[in-house]
Amino acid sequence: MSEDISIKVSIGGRKYPLTVAVKDEAMVQKIAADLDKTITSLKENYAVQDKQDLIAMAALQVAVKQATKNSSPAELSVDSDLLSSLERLVHKSEGLV
């Protein structure tokens, strides 16, 4: 059985506490860093300033990139846990403007 640990990830200039399996910590940190990098890129290249929109757009880009990297187009499916996590982040970001 895997142990869970509490970590904090920074996305869009805010820190979010998460509980993850020890074995997943590096992956979660990498995805959070990828999200943060994507948010910065979107903000620099598009006229989007709303943080909620930036986080949602970045989350979608990162999720699609991960899904296509790991599967053929016929095998693509949406991970409900990932979607739930992304939805919580977007809801937490409301009011950041």
Secondary structure, DSSP 4 states (H G I P E B T S, - for coil): -PPEEEEEEEETTEEEEEEEEGGGHHHHHHHHHHHHHHHHHHHHHSS---HHHHHHHHHHHHHHHHHHHHS-GGG----HHHHHHHHHHHHHHTT--
